[in-house]
């Protein structure tokens, strides 16, 4: 109900600002859209009313997993420990076939996202574990986490933002590591995105975000199915 292979995104960047500034952009855009359409920042979500007024609370991924899943993530990629802690917390869907990434996302979907919905607020989930950095730079003071955030409202993920990694050399290493992982899983090796890597060499420090426009419309119109709001 919340996913489609094709959808509409709004994407923007700011140079020389931290990623929390981009998160603030998201919450202001969402709150203003609700006010313009409904005259209020209160919208109806699947679990009840959601208050989109700013500022939105911010939770680190580590805090959210402890609070809503009862799980300490521990060192990244220690899959045996994470699977054991997840089972101890009653998450029965995680089994021996799950790698660290799969176990993380099962806990996120089954425990953390409903917990975020129960807050009844818009909320930013930030500081993702370094293995999930994607295109984000790592925190200078804590390289175990990345400058990445996702914005939620009523348990619905709206946006994914980064303090952008603008070091082409480091990004090339990440792409190569991803190719090795895919090869180990028997998947096809994706080609390196050389034009993107070349462009990174001239990119100033920046932060950016992509926001799902269809999901924003779902939220402010209290619509349950994304197919009911797409424009194509």
C-alpha positions as CSV (number, residue, x, y, z in Angstrom):
1,X,0.0,0.0,0.0
2,X,2.9,2.3,0.6
3,X,5.3,1.3,-2.2
4,X,5.4,1.5,-6.0
5,X,8.2,0.8,-8.5
6,X,7.7,4.3,-9.9
7,X,6.9,7.4,-7.8
8,X,7.6,11.1,-7.6
9,X,10.4,12.6,-5.4
10,X,11.3,16.2,-4.5
11,X,15.1,16.5,-4.1
12,X,17.2,19.4,-2.9
13,X,20.6,20.3,-1.5
14,X,22.3,23.0,0.5
15,X,26.0,23.8,0.4
16,X,28.0,24.4,3.5
17,X,25.2,23.3,5.9
18,X,24.9,20.3,8.3
19,X,22.3,17.7,7.6
20,X,20.1,18.7,10.6
21,X,19.4,21.9,8.6
22,X,18.0,19.8,5.8
23,X,15.9,17.8,8.2
24,X,14.4,21.2,9.4
25,X,13.6,22.0,5.8
26,X,11.6,18.7,5.6
27,X,9.6,19.4,8.7
28,X,8.8,22.9,7.7
29,X,7.7,21.8,4.2
30,X,5.4,19.0,5.6
31,X,3.9,21.2,8.3
32,X,3.2,24.1,5.8
33,X,1.6,21.7,3.3
34,X,-0.7,20.4,6.0
35,X,-1.6,24.0,7.1
36,X,-2.3,25.1,3.5
37,X,-4.4,22.1,2.7
38,X,-6.2,21.4,6.0
39,X,-5.8,24.6,8.0
40,X,-4.0,22.6,10.8
41,X,-0.9,20.6,11.4
42,X,-3.1,17.7,12.8
43,X,-3.6,14.9,10.3
44,X,-5.2,11.5,10.6
45,X,-2.8,8.6,10.4
46,X,-3.4,4.8,10.5
47,X,-2.9,4.8,14.3
48,X,-4.7,8.1,15.1
49,X,-3.9,11.8,14.9
50,X,-0.4,12.9,14.0
51,X,0.9,16.3,14.9
52,X,3.2,17.8,12.3
53,X,4.0,21.0,14.1
54,X,7.6,22.0,14.2
55,X,10.2,21.3,15.6
56,X,10.1,17.6,15.2
57,X,11.7,15.3,17.8
58,X,15.0,13.7,16.7
59,X,16.1,10.2,17.7
60,X,19.3,8.4,16.9
61,X,18.9,4.9,15.4
62,X,20.5,3.4,18.5
63,X,18.1,5.2,20.8
64,X,15.1,4.2,18.7
65,X,16.1,0.5,18.7
66,X,16.6,0.4,22.4
67,X,13.3,2.3,23.1
68,X,11.0,0.5,20.6
69,X,12.6,-2.8,19.9
70,X,14.4,-3.4,23.2
71,X,17.5,-4.3,21.3
72,X,21.0,-2.9,21.5
73,X,22.4,-3.0,18.0
74,X,26.0,-3.6,19.1
75,X,28.9,-3.6,16.7
76,X,27.9,-3.5,13.0
77,X,28.0,-6.8,11.2
78,X,28.0,-8.9,14.4
79,X,25.1,-10.8,13.0
80,X,25.1,-13.6,15.5
81,X,24.8,-11.2,18.4
82,X,22.1,-9.1,16.7
83,X,20.0,-12.2,15.8
84,X,20.3,-13.4,19.4
85,X,19.3,-10.1,20.9
86,X,16.4,-9.8,18.5
87,X,15.1,-13.3,19.4
88,X,15.5,-12.5,23.1
89,X,13.3,-9.4,22.4
90,X,10.6,-11.7,20.8
91,X,11.2,-10.8,17.2
92,X,10.5,-14.3,15.8
93,X,10.7,-13.4,12.1
94,X,14.6,-13.2,12.3
95,X,16.3,-16.5,11.6
96,X,19.7,-18.0,10.7
97,X,19.3,-17.0,7.1
98,X,19.3,-13.3,7.9
99,X,22.5,-11.3,7.6
100,X,23.1,-8.2,9.7
101,X,21.4,-5.9,7.2
102,X,18.3,-8.1,6.9
103,X,18.0,-8.4,10.7
104,X,18.3,-4.7,11.1
105,X,15.6,-3.9,8.6
106,X,13.2,-6.5,10.0
107,X,13.5,-4.9,13.4
108,X,13.1,-1.5,11.9
109,X,9.9,-2.4,10.1
110,X,8.4,-4.6,12.7
111,X,9.3,-2.7,15.9
112,X,10.8,0.7,15.3
113,X,8.5,2.1,12.7
114,X,5.3,1.2,14.7
115,X,7.1,2.8,17.7
116,X,7.7,6.0,15.8
117,X,4.0,6.0,14.8
118,X,3.0,5.7,18.4
119,X,4.7,9.0,19.2
120,X,1.9,10.8,17.2
121,X,4.4,13.3,15.9
122,X,6.6,13.9,12.9
123,X,10.1,12.6,13.9
124,X,13.6,12.4,12.4
125,X,15.5,9.1,12.8
126,X,19.2,10.0,12.5
127,X,22.7,8.7,12.8
128,X,22.4,5.4,11.0
129,X,25.0,2.7,11.5
130,X,28.1,3.2,9.3
131,X,27.4,0.1,7.1
132,X,24.1,1.8,6.1
133,X,25.7,5.1,5.2
134,X,24.9,4.8,1.5
135,X,26.0,8.2,0.1
136,X,26.4,9.9,3.5
137,X,29.6,10.9,5.2
138,X,30.5,9.5,8.6
139,X,30.2,11.6,11.8
140,X,33.7,13.1,12.4
141,X,33.5,12.5,16.1
142,X,32.0,9.0,15.8
143,X,32.8,7.1,12.6
144,X,30.5,4.2,13.7
145,X,27.5,6.2,12.6
146,X,26.7,8.2,9.4
147,X,25.2,11.6,8.8
148,X,22.0,10.1,7.5
149,X,18.4,10.7,8.6
150,X,15.0,9.5,7.6
151,X,11.9,11.6,8.4
152,X,8.7,9.8,9.5
153,X,5.1,10.8,10.4
154,X,2.5,8.4,11.6
155,X,5.0,5.6,10.9
156,X,5.2,6.6,7.2
157,X,8.7,7.3,5.9
158,X,8.7,10.5,4.0
159,X,12.3,11.5,3.3
160,X,15.8,10.2,3.3
161,X,18.7,12.7,3.7
162,X,22.4,12.8,4.0
163,X,25.3,14.9,5.0
164,X,26.7,14.2,1.5
165,X,30.0,12.3,1.1
166,X,31.9,14.4,-1.3
167,X,35.1,12.5,-1.2
168,X,35.2,10.6,-4.5
169,X,38.0,8.3,-3.4
170,X,36.0,7.1,-0.3
171,X,32.8,6.7,-2.3
172,X,34.7,4.6,-4.9
173,X,35.8,2.3,-2.1
174,X,32.2,2.0,-0.9
175,X,31.0,1.1,-4.4
176,X,33.7,-1.5,-4.7
177,X,32.9,-3.0,-1.3
178,X,29.2,-3.2,-2.3
179,X,30.2,-5.0,-5.5
180,X,32.2,-7.6,-3.5
181,X,29.3,-8.2,-1.2
182,X,26.9,-8.7,-4.2
183,X,29.4,-11.0,-5.8
184,X,29.6,-13.1,-2.6
185,X,25.8,-13.4,-2.6
186,X,25.8,-14.6,-6.2
187,X,24.3,-11.3,-7.5
188,X,25.4,-9.3,-10.5
189,X,28.3,-6.8,-10.1
190,X,26.9,-3.3,-10.7
191,X,29.1,-1.1,-12.8
192,X,30.9,1.8,-11.1
193,X,29.1,5.1,-11.7
194,X,32.1,7.0,-13.1
195,X,30.3,10.2,-14.1
196,X,28.9,10.5,-10.6
197,X,32.4,9.9,-9.1
198,X,33.9,12.5,-11.4
199,X,31.2,15.0,-10.4
200,X,31.9,14.4,-6.7
201,X,35.5,15.7,-7.2
202,X,34.2,19.2,-7.8
203,X,31.3,19.2,-5.3
204,X,31.5,21.5,-2.3
205,X,30.5,20.3,1.2
206,X,26.7,19.9,1.2
207,X,23.7,18.2,2.6
208,X,20.7,16.9,0.7
209,X,17.4,15.0,0.9
210,X,14.9,13.2,-1.3
211,X,11.2,13.5,-0.2
212,X,8.5,11.2,-1.5
213,X,5.8,13.6,-2.9
214,X,3.2,10.8,-3.2
215,X,3.7,9.9,0.5
216,X,3.4,13.5,1.5
217,X,0.1,13.7,-0.3
218,X,-1.0,10.4,1.4
219,X,-0.2,11.9,4.7
220,X,-2.0,15.2,4.4
221,X,-5.0,13.7,2.7
222,X,-5.2,10.7,5.2
223,X,-5.0,8.3,2.3
224,X,-4.0,4.7,2.9
225,X,-2.9,3.6,-0.6
226,X,-0.2,5.3,-2.6
227,X,-2.0,4.2,-5.8
228,X,-4.8,6.6,-4.9
229,X,-2.6,9.7,-5.0
230,X,0.0,9.2,-7.8
231,X,-0.2,11.6,-10.6
232,X,0.4,9.1,-13.5
